[in-house]
Amino acid sequence: MRKLVLIAAGILLAGCSPQIRVYSDHDPEYQVSNFKTFDWGLKSNVEANKNPLHYNELNDKRIKSAVLAELSSRGYSLSSNSPDLIVHYHIIVDEQSVVTTEPYGYIYGSYWRRMQTHVYSYREGSLIIDLMDPKSNSLVWRGWATADLNLITPEKAEDIIKRGVHKIFRNFPTSDKTVDAVVSNANRK
């Protein structure tokens, strides 16, 4: 009976979209909203030697497209000519484990009261997006999303990346510079 419950739970989880947890941090000395332009950082040798299943051209296009859409919707523009911010991303995959014990709230007779321990392993993936000050090479803002990779198929990868990047930038400030540009253009007429 217990195995049937575990199999049913596994089927339900496999049909569900993976939960994406997001976090962000920033340097309070920088007002990100004062910046206007961004560009992509160069790929470092560290990433070139990482797992090719995750660091590949397809994911690179997916991530850059999603980040470009999010930053553009907030008033930032892509520019290779003296950008205000450099955008860089990292992909980290870790093996995680969850330990559960029985009983799950059931009351067994004294004969059956034997605690069993189960260990479930899964791969947890994190997408980290960094915004750097190109002049000082300092980290200005970092956002990251974490999800269970066992629930993500290649067919769902683009949707998961878009959702994750959208959630990462959900509370990211809009650029004040674009508002000033629109106002100053309106005053010229």
Secondary structure, DSSP 8 states (H G I E B T S, - for coil): -HHHHHHHHHHHHHHS----EEEEEE-TT--GGG--EEEE----HHHHTS-TTTSSHHHHHHHHHHHHHHHHHTT-EE-SSS-SEEEEEEEEEEEEEEEEES-SS----TTT----EEEEEEEEEEEEEEEEETTTTEEEEEEEEEEEGGG--GGGHHHHHHHHHHHHTTT----HHHHHHHHHHHHH-
